[in-house]
Amino acid sequence: MLRLRRVHRAASDLRRGTPVLLDGAAPLVLLAAETAGPDGFAELTALGTEPPVLLLAPVRAAAVLHRPVEQAAAAVATRLPESLRTPEALRSLADPTVPRLPGLHLLEPAPTPELAGAALALVKLGRLLPAVLAVPARPDIRALLEQRSLLTVAAEDVLSYPATDAAGLRQIAAAHVPLAGAPESQVIAFRSERSAIEHLAIVIGSPEPADAPLVRIHSECFTGDLLGSLRCDCGEQLRGAISRMAKEGSGVLLYLAQEGRGIGLVNKLRAYAMQDRGLDTLDANRVLGWGPDERNFLIAATMLDALGLKRVRLLTNNPDKLAALTACGIEVVGREAHAFAPNGVNDEYLDTKAARFGHLLD
């Protein structure tokens, strides 16, 4: 699928500090603030008709502008004085975890371009901070892009990416992988067309579709699953789910590549830094410019459908997972609780899950 591939390539170019053209009613040339360097910035300005504006998520925009902004907006535009057009200043504007540089008081609101929401969505797909430089494209932009070998991506393709990506999932490989306490286990790898992102199904025993097998949707957590971090309960949930499925004789654990509720490992570490300053997990994500939960559970439903499982019992404390699977055509015949006691470090994390995310931990 050429359109999906263009989205991936555009996100990769932004990660490398290369501008891309976001096509739509009023095309924009974009450059990610986090990776912007002198060469990328020079190229951006050469392709535009006006000085660049900085597009930010509303919470981050309110912080740098020191004034209220419309929180329901997809993005907020700010004028960017020439003194702040340096890699150091741009990173300070984008990233609340780095020291605040002088001169940020010079920022003023600007008219928000029509494609601003798609612009932030694209940098998010690259797991970059939601902060992007944008200029209206020159009338002769097509010829210039061809000369400079820069990529064009349609805004509508960016916005439809979550559904398109899930629909393109295919089973790639499978193998018998005996696990401690669950020797009759198989790992099945899924990959979306044109994407390097891979999701796994860990199948315990031989789940029968008619029996509504036990299913767990588990988002990968490098710090909790692999390192045994005490900041969360992910490692306990992962191992506990496998153990319970082994005792029942069968089950499926979907291991999704959606670290940090979908913001990626680097941004999760930034969120941890904000939590160390007193924020909870929800507000830490928001001040970075992300939503409280950026995950795409259509991926889980697509994997279950590929495994022939249309009726499940869901091992979860999260009502959003129940609603998401149901909305995607999976019949959830019951919820199985999956809570673990606090460890003295993750107490506030679990409290936030219950109070602000609605998790059922009682």
C-alpha positions as CSV (number, residue, x, y, z in Angstrom):
1,M,0.0,0.0,0.0
2,L,1.8,3.1,-1.3
3,R,-0.2,5.5,0.8
4,L,0.7,3.7,4.0
5,R,4.3,3.5,3.0
6,R,4.4,7.3,2.4
7,V,3.2,7.9,5.9
8,H,6.0,5.7,7.3
9,R,8.6,7.4,5.2
10,A,7.4,10.9,6.1
11,A,7.6,10.1,9.8
12,S,11.1,8.7,9.3
13,D,12.2,11.7,7.4
14,L,11.0,14.0,10.2
15,R,13.0,11.9,12.7
16,R,16.1,12.5,10.6
17,G,15.5,16.3,10.5
18,T,14.4,16.4,6.9
19,P,11.4,18.5,5.9
20,V,8.3,16.9,4.2
21,L,5.3,18.3,2.4
22,L,2.0,17.7,4.1
23,D,-0.5,17.9,1.2
24,G,-4.1,19.1,1.5
25,A,-6.3,22.1,0.9
26,A,-3.5,24.5,2.0
27,P,-0.2,22.4,1.9
28,L,2.4,22.9,4.6
29,V,6.1,22.1,4.6
30,L,7.0,20.6,8.0
31,L,10.1,20.1,10.1
32,A,10.0,18.4,13.5
33,A,11.1,20.8,16.3
34,E,12.9,18.0,18.2
35,T,15.2,17.1,15.2
36,A,15.5,20.5,13.5
37,G,19.1,21.5,12.6
38,P,20.5,24.4,10.6
39,D,20.3,22.5,7.2
40,G,16.7,21.3,7.8
41,F,15.7,24.8,8.9
42,A,17.3,26.4,5.8
43,E,15.5,24.0,3.6
44,L,12.2,24.6,5.3
45,T,12.4,28.4,4.9
46,A,13.4,28.1,1.3
47,L,10.3,26.0,0.5
48,G,7.8,28.4,2.2
49,T,6.1,31.7,1.5
50,E,6.1,33.0,5.1
51,P,8.2,32.8,8.3
52,P,7.7,29.5,10.1
53,V,5.2,29.0,12.9
54,L,5.6,26.4,15.7
55,L,2.7,24.1,16.1
56,L,2.2,22.7,19.6
57,A,-0.4,20.6,21.5
58,P,-2.7,22.8,23.5
59,V,-1.3,22.0,27.0
60,R,2.3,22.6,25.9
61,A,1.2,25.8,24.0
62,A,-0.5,27.2,27.2
63,A,2.8,26.6,29.1
64,V,5.1,28.4,26.6
65,L,2.7,31.2,25.8
66,H,1.8,31.8,29.5
67,R,-1.9,32.2,28.6
68,P,-5.0,30.0,28.3
69,V,-5.6,28.3,24.9
70,E,-8.5,26.3,23.6
71,Q,-7.8,22.8,24.9
72,A,-10.1,21.2,22.4
73,A,-8.0,22.4,19.5
74,A,-6.0,19.8,17.6
75,A,-3.0,22.2,17.7
76,V,-2.0,25.7,18.5
77,A,0.3,27.9,16.4
78,T,2.8,30.3,17.7
79,R,5.0,32.9,15.9
80,L,8.7,32.1,16.1
81,P,11.0,35.0,16.5
82,E,14.3,34.7,14.7
83,S,16.2,34.5,18.1
84,L,14.4,31.3,18.8
85,R,15.1,29.6,15.5
86,T,18.0,27.5,16.9
87,P,18.1,23.8,17.7
88,E,18.6,24.6,21.4
89,A,15.7,27.0,21.6
90,L,13.4,24.7,19.6
91,R,14.1,21.8,21.9
92,S,13.4,24.0,24.9
93,L,10.1,24.9,23.4
94,A,9.2,21.3,22.6
95,D,10.5,19.5,25.6
96,P,9.4,20.5,29.2
97,T,12.1,18.2,30.7
98,V,15.0,20.3,29.4
99,P,16.1,23.7,30.9
100,R,14.0,26.6,29.8
101,L,16.0,29.1,27.7
102,P,15.6,32.9,27.9
103,G,13.6,34.6,25.3
104,L,10.6,32.3,25.3
105,H,8.5,35.3,26.5
106,L,8.7,36.6,23.0
107,L,6.3,34.0,21.7
108,E,2.9,35.2,20.4
109,P,-0.1,33.2,19.1
110,A,-0.5,32.9,15.3
111,P,-3.3,31.8,13.1
112,T,-3.5,28.0,13.2
113,P,-3.1,26.3,9.7
114,E,-5.9,24.0,8.6
115,L,-3.6,21.0,8.5
116,A,-2.1,21.6,12.0
117,G,-3.8,18.6,13.5
118,A,-2.5,16.3,10.8
119,A,1.0,17.8,11.2
120,L,1.1,16.9,14.9
121,A,-0.3,13.4,14.2
122,L,2.5,12.8,11.8
123,V,5.3,13.7,14.2
124,K,3.6,11.5,16.8
125,L,3.7,8.6,14.4
126,G,7.5,9.1,14.4
127,R,7.4,9.0,18.3
128,L,8.7,12.6,18.3
129,L,7.5,15.3,20.7
130,P,4.3,16.9,19.3
131,A,6.0,20.1,18.2
132,V,6.5,20.9,14.5
133,L,7.7,23.9,12.4
134,A,5.4,24.7,9.5
135,V,5.4,27.1,6.6
136,P,2.8,27.5,3.8
137,A,4.2,25.8,0.7
138,R,5.4,27.9,-2.3
139,P,3.2,27.7,-5.4
140,D,6.0,26.0,-7.3
141,I,6.5,23.5,-4.5
142,R,6.0,20.4,-6.7
143,A,9.0,21.2,-8.9
144,L,11.1,22.2,-5.9
145,L,10.4,18.9,-4.1
146,E,11.4,16.9,-7.1
147,Q,14.7,18.8,-7.4
148,R,15.4,18.2,-3.7
149,S,14.1,14.6,-3.4
150,L,11.7,15.6,-0.6
151,L,8.6,13.5,0.2
152,T,5.0,14.4,-0.1
153,V,2.3,12.8,2.2
154,A,-1.4,13.5,2.2
155,A,-3.0,14.8,5.4
156,E,-5.9,12.4,5.0
157,D,-3.5,9.4,4.9
158,V,-1.9,10.6,8.1
159,L,-5.2,11.0,9.9
160,S,-6.5,7.6,8.7
161,Y,-3.3,5.8,9.5
162,P,-4.4,4.0,12.8
163,A,-7.3,2.2,11.0
164,T,-5.3,1.5,7.9
165,D,-2.3,0.2,9.8
166,A,-4.5,-2.2,11.8
167,A,-6.3,-3.4,8.7
168,G,-2.9,-4.3,7.1
169,L,-1.8,-6.6,9.9
170,R,-0.7,-10.0,8.7
171,Q,0.7,-13.1,10.4
172,I,4.5,-13.3,9.6
173,A,6.0,-16.1,11.6
174,A,5.2,-18.6,14.4
175,A,7.1,-20.9,16.6
176,H,6.8,-23.1,19.6
177,V,8.4,-21.2,22.5
178,P,8.2,-23.1,25.9
179,L,7.8,-20.6,28.7
180,A,8.6,-21.0,32.4
181,G,5.4,-22.4,33.9
182,A,3.7,-22.6,30.4
183,P,5.7,-25.1,28.3
184,E,2.9,-25.5,25.7
185,S,3.2,-22.0,24.3
186,Q,3.5,-20.6,20.8
187,V,4.6,-17.1,19.7
188,I,3.0,-15.7,16.6
189,A,4.3,-12.5,15.1
190,F,2.2,-10.0,13.2
191,R,3.4,-7.1,11.1
192,S,1.5,-4.4,9.2
193,E,2.1,-4.0,5.5
194,R,5.0,-1.6,4.7
195,S,5.8,-1.3,8.5
196,A,8.6,-2.5,10.6
197,I,6.4,-2.5,13.7
198,E,5.6,-6.0,15.0
199,H,3.0,-7.2,17.5
200,L,3.0,-10.7,19.1
201,A,0.4,-13.2,20.1
202,I,1.5,-15.5,22.9
203,V,-0.8,-18.6,22.6
204,I,-0.9,-20.8,25.7
205,G,-2.2,-24.3,25.0
206,S,-5.0,-24.7,22.4
207,P,-7.6,-22.0,22.9
208,E,-11.0,-23.1,21.5
209,P,-13.0,-20.3,19.9
210,A,-16.3,-21.7,21.1
211,D,-15.2,-21.6,24.7
212,A,-14.5,-17.8,24.9
213,P,-10.9,-18.3,25.9
214,L,-9.0,-16.0,28.4
215,V,-7.4,-13.1,26.6
216,R,-5.1,-10.4,27.8
217,I,-4.1,-7.2,25.9
218,H,-0.7,-6.2,27.1
219,S,1.2,-3.2,25.8
220,E,4.9,-3.7,25.9
221,C,6.8,-2.1,28.8
222,F,10.6,-2.4,28.6
223,T,11.1,-1.0,32.1
224,G,8.5,-3.2,33.8
225,D,8.5,-6.4,31.7
226,L,12.2,-6.7,31.2
227,L,13.9,-4.7,33.9
228,G,11.4,-5.3,36.7
229,S,10.7,-1.7,37.3
230,L,8.8,-0.9,40.5
231,R,7.2,2.3,39.0
232,C,4.4,0.2,37.4
233,D,2.7,-3.1,37.7
234,C,3.3,-4.2,34.1
235,G,5.8,-7.0,34.8
236,E,3.5,-8.5,37.4
237,Q,0.5,-8.3,35.0
238,L,2.5,-9.9,32.2
239,R,3.8,-12.9,34.2
240,G,0.6,-13.2,36.1
241,A,-1.5,-13.4,32.9
242,I,0.7,-16.2,31.5
243,S,0.6,-18.1,34.8
244,R,-3.2,-17.9,35.0
245,M,-3.6,-19.0,31.4
246,A,-1.3,-21.9,32.0
247,K,-3.4,-23.0,35.1
248,E,-6.6,-22.7,33.0
249,G,-4.9,-24.8,30.2
250,S,-5.2,-22.2,27.5
251,G,-5.3,-18.5,26.6
252,V,-3.9,-15.7,24.4
253,L,-1.8,-12.8,25.5
254,L,-1.5,-10.1,22.8
255,Y,1.8,-8.3,23.3
256,L,1.4,-4.9,21.5
257,A,4.2,-2.6,20.5
258,Q,2.6,0.4,22.2
259,E,5.1,1.3,24.9
260,G,4.0,4.0,27.4
261,R,0.3,3.9,26.4
262,G,1.4,4.5,22.8
263,I,4.0,7.3,23.2
264,G,7.1,5.2,22.9
265,L,9.9,4.4,25.3
266,V,11.8,7.7,25.0
267,N,8.7,9.8,25.6
268,K,7.8,7.5,28.5
269,L,11.1,8.3,30.1
270,R,10.4,12.0,29.6
271,A,7.0,11.4,31.3
272,Y,8.8,9.7,34.2
273,A,10.9,12.8,34.6
274,M,7.8,14.9,34.8
275,Q,6.3,12.5,37.3
276,D,9.5,13.0,39.4
277,R,8.5,16.7,39.5
278,G,5.1,15.9,41.0
279,L,2.8,15.2,38.1
280,D,0.7,12.0,37.8
281,T,0.9,9.7,34.8
282,L,-2.0,11.3,33.0
283,D,-0.8,14.9,33.4
284,A,2.8,13.9,32.6
285,N,1.7,12.7,29.2
286,R,-0.4,15.8,28.5
287,V,2.3,18.3,29.4
288,L,4.5,16.6,26.8
289,G,1.8,17.2,24.2
290,W,0.4,13.6,24.1
291,G,-3.0,12.4,25.0
292,P,-3.5,10.4,28.2
293,D,-3.7,7.2,26.2
294,E,-2.6,7.0,22.6
295,R,-3.0,3.3,22.0
296,N,-4.9,1.7,19.1
297,F,-6.9,-1.3,20.3
298,L,-8.1,-2.0,16.8
299,I,-4.8,-3.8,16.4
300,A,-5.8,-6.3,19.1
301,A,-9.2,-6.9,17.6
302,T,-7.6,-7.6,14.2
303,M,-5.1,-10.1,15.7
304,L,-7.9,-11.9,17.5
305,D,-9.9,-12.1,14.3
306,A,-6.9,-13.5,12.5
307,L,-6.6,-16.2,15.2
308,G,-10.3,-17.1,14.8
309,L,-11.3,-15.7,18.2
310,K,-14.5,-13.8,18.1
311,R,-15.7,-14.5,21.7
312,V,-13.3,-13.9,24.6
313,R,-13.1,-13.4,28.3
314,L,-10.9,-10.4,28.8
315,L,-8.3,-10.3,31.6
316,T,-8.2,-6.6,32.4
317,N,-8.9,-3.8,34.8
318,N,-9.4,-1.3,32.0
319,P,-13.0,-0.6,30.8
320,D,-11.6,1.1,27.7
321,K,-10.3,-2.2,26.5
322,L,-13.7,-3.8,26.9
323,A,-15.4,-1.0,25.0
324,A,-12.7,-1.0,22.3
325,L,-12.9,-4.7,21.5
326,T,-16.7,-4.6,21.5
327,A,-16.7,-1.7,19.1
328,C,-14.4,-3.6,16.8
329,G,-16.7,-6.6,16.6
330,I,-15.2,-8.9,19.3
331,E,-17.8,-10.3,21.8
332,V,-16.5,-9.9,25.3
333,V,-18.5,-12.4,27.4
334,G,-16.9,-11.5,30.6
335,R,-14.2,-9.5,32.4
336,E,-11.6,-11.2,34.6
337,A,-10.0,-9.0,37.2
338,H,-6.2,-8.6,37.0
339,A,-5.1,-6.4,39.9
340,F,-1.9,-6.7,42.0
341,A,-1.1,-5.1,45.3
342,P,1.0,-1.9,45.4
343,N,4.7,-2.3,46.2
344,G,5.4,1.0,48.0
345,V,6.8,2.6,44.8
346,N,3.8,2.3,42.4
347,D,1.1,3.3,44.9
348,E,0.4,6.7,43.4
349,Y,0.6,5.1,39.9
350,L,-2.1,2.6,40.8
351,D,-4.2,5.3,42.5
352,T,-4.1,7.4,39.3
353,K,-5.1,4.4,37.2
354,A,-8.2,4.0,39.4
355,A,-9.1,7.7,39.9
356,R,-8.3,9.2,36.5
357,F,-8.3,6.4,34.0
358,G,-11.2,4.5,35.6
359,H,-9.4,1.2,36.1
360,L,-11.3,-1.3,38.2
361,L,-8.8,-2.2,40.9
362,D,-11.1,-3.0,43.8
